[in-house]
Structures are given as C-alpha cells and as structure tokens.
Amino acid sequence: MKVTLSGKEVELEGEPTKVGEAMPHFKLLDQSGEKVKTADLLGKVTLISVVPDLNTDTCSLQTRHFNQTVDQFDGVNFITVSTNTVSEQRDWCAAEGVHNLRMLSDEQESFGYATKLYVPDTGFDTRSVYILDATGTVIYAQIVPEISEEPDYDDALKALSKALEA
C-alpha cells in the first residue's frame, strides 16, 4: 500500500491489517520500559492512535486530541503508539501534560512490521487509528492517506461509540 508524505508517495511495509482481522502479535515498550504485547490489550475495547513522531506538530495535535477524549469513554484502552523512544515519549508527556492515555514505544518497529504500517523510507509507522474489540479483532481501521495530515477524529470516535453499544 502507498501513502503520501508531504505529497511524495511512500510505500508501506505491506498491506496493513484490515477490519475483521486479528491484530497481529507485536511487542511495544511502556513508559516503565516494560514489554506490552498484543495479548495485554485483550479484555476491553482498545483505540490505538498511531503517530510517526511525537515531536512534530500533527502528531502532537493527534495525541492531545485523543488525550482530551479519553474521559468521555469508560472501559476503553486508549493507546498512542509512536517510534519515539520511551525517554522521548516521557519527556513529551511531561511537557504537554498528557497523562490520560497510555504511550507505547515502537522504537524496535515490532508493531509497524506486524501491522504493515512501517514506512521503510522514513523509519517510522504511518499515521493511523485502529479500534479493536475485546478479543483483539480489528473493528475499525483508518490509514491516513497523507501522513502529514490529521486523522478523521469524528469518524473514529463514532466507530468507538458504536463498538461500546454492541
């Protein structure tokens, strides 16, 4: 699959995980440096916001937007995944006052390769939003066509509300 970055076409690692598929196995690092695996997300609905680099404006906007939304949804795992190091994520959260959502580092690119969201030309994962049901099945997937643009928040949050009603 191809997306664009500032108008220039870039190739993803492969065809990203789709609605109806199980979220593939991956390992990320949390803010304590502990491994978080796919299995750790099971048991409740999960929204995964994927940003290429927290230290860019659009990624900051996306992460702050979902951070402000967390409190409106009970019983949901809200996660932001970026290829930033744990230390960079910790520093960013402290500077931005973000503490409502869980930050997970894909510094080792396990998530990006497993989900096929990794962009080899850039060294980061492409901007996207996934919603998983409690069993880990993808029930919503939004791959943002232009990496430098924000996702459609309203569409993602409508899908999240719908998932919680089911």
C-alpha positions in Angstrom: 0.0 0.0 0.0 1.1 3.5 -0.7 0.5 6.8 1.2 2.0 10.2 0.8 4.3 12.3 2.9 4.1 16.0 2.0 2.7 14.9 -1.3 5.5 12.4 -2.1 4.4 8.8 -2.5 5.9 6.4 0.0 5.5 2.6 0.3 4.3 0.8 3.5 5.9 -2.4 4.6 3.0 -4.3 3.1 -0.8 -4.4 3.2 -1.9 -3.0 6.6 -4.1 -5.1 9.0 -7.7 -4.8 8.0 -11.1 -4.8 9.6 -12.1 -8.3 10.6 -8.6 -9.5 11.0 -7.0 -10.3 14.4 -4.4 -7.7 15.5 -1.1 -9.4 14.8 1.4 -10.2 17.6 3.7 -7.4 18.5 5.8 -6.1 21.4 5.9 -2.4 22.5 7.5 -0.7 25.5 5.5 1.2 28.0 6.8 4.3 30.0 8.5 2.0 32.5 10.3 0.1 29.8 8.2 -3.0 30.3 7.1 -5.0 27.3 3.4 -4.8 26.2 2.2 -7.5 23.9 -1.0 -7.8 21.8 -2.4 -10.2 24.4 -2.1 -7.4 27.1 -4.7 -5.4 25.2 -7.4 -8.1 25.3 -10.5 -7.9 27.5 -11.8 -4.5 26.6 -12.2 -2.3 23.5 -9.0 -0.6 22.5 -8.3 2.5 20.5 -4.8 2.6 19.0 -3.7 6.0 17.7 -0.5 5.6 15.7 1.7 8.7 15.1 5.0 8.8 13.3 6.9 11.2 15.6 5.5 12.9 18.8 7.9 15.8 18.3 6.0 17.0 15.2 3.0 19.3 15.2 0.5 17.0 13.7 1.5 14.1 15.9 1.2 16.3 19.0 -2.2 17.5 17.9 -3.5 14.0 17.3 -2.1 12.7 20.7 -3.5 15.7 22.6 -6.9 15.3 20.8 -7.3 11.7 21.9 -5.9 12.5 25.4 -8.8 15.0 25.8 -11.3 12.4 24.7 -10.3 9.6 27.0 -12.5 10.7 29.9 -15.6 10.5 27.7 -15.3 6.7 27.2 -15.4 4.3 30.2 -13.8 1.0 29.9 -11.6 1.7 26.8 -7.9 1.2 26.4 -6.6 4.4 24.8 -3.1 3.9 23.4 -0.8 6.0 21.4 2.0 4.2 19.5 5.0 6.0 18.1 8.5 5.1 17.0 9.9 7.6 19.6 12.0 6.2 22.4 10.4 5.7 25.8 12.5 8.6 27.1 11.3 10.9 24.2 7.7 9.9 25.0 8.1 10.5 28.7 9.6 14.0 28.0 6.8 14.8 25.6 4.1 13.8 28.0 5.7 15.8 30.8 6.0 18.9 28.6 2.4 18.5 27.2 0.7 17.5 30.5 -0.6 14.3 28.8 -1.4 11.6 31.4 -4.7 10.1 30.4 -3.6 7.8 27.7 -1.0 5.1 27.5 2.0 5.8 25.5 3.8 2.8 23.9 7.1 2.9 22.0 7.6 1.1 18.8 11.2 2.0 18.7 12.1 -1.6 17.7 9.4 -1.5 14.9 7.7 -4.7 16.0 4.3 -3.1 15.8 5.0 -1.4 12.5 6.3 -4.6 10.8 3.5 -6.8 12.3 0.7 -4.4 11.2 2.5 -3.5 8.0 2.3 0.2 8.9 6.1 0.7 8.9 7.4 3.1 6.2 10.9 1.9 5.3 11.8 5.1 3.5 11.2 7.2 6.7 11.9 4.8 9.6 8.5 5.4 11.3 5.0 4.0 11.3 2.4 5.7 9.2 -0.4 7.7 10.8 -3.5 5.6 11.5 -6.2 4.8 14.0 -7.3 1.3 14.9 -10.1 0.1 17.2 -10.1 -3.5 18.5 -12.9 -5.3 20.2 -12.2 -7.2 23.4 -11.0 -10.2 21.6 -8.3 -8.3 19.6 -10.2 -8.3 16.3 -9.9 -5.1 14.3 -13.3 -3.5 14.1 -12.1 -0.1 12.7 -9.1 0.9 10.6 -8.2 4.3 9.3 -4.9 4.7 7.4 -4.5 8.4 6.9 -3.6 8.8 3.1 -1.3 11.9 3.7 0.9 11.2 6.7 1.3 14.9 7.5 -2.5 15.4 8.0 -4.6 14.6 11.0 -7.0 11.6 11.0 -10.8 11.9 10.8 -11.4 12.1 14.6 -15.2 12.2 14.3 -15.3 9.0 12.2 -13.0 7.2 14.7 -15.0 8.3 17.7 -18.3 7.4 16.1 -16.9 3.9 15.5 -15.7 3.8 19.1 -19.2 4.8 20.4 -20.8 2.2 18.2 -18.4 -0.5 19.4 -19.3 0.3 23.0 -23.0 0.0 22.2 -22.6 -3.5 20.8 
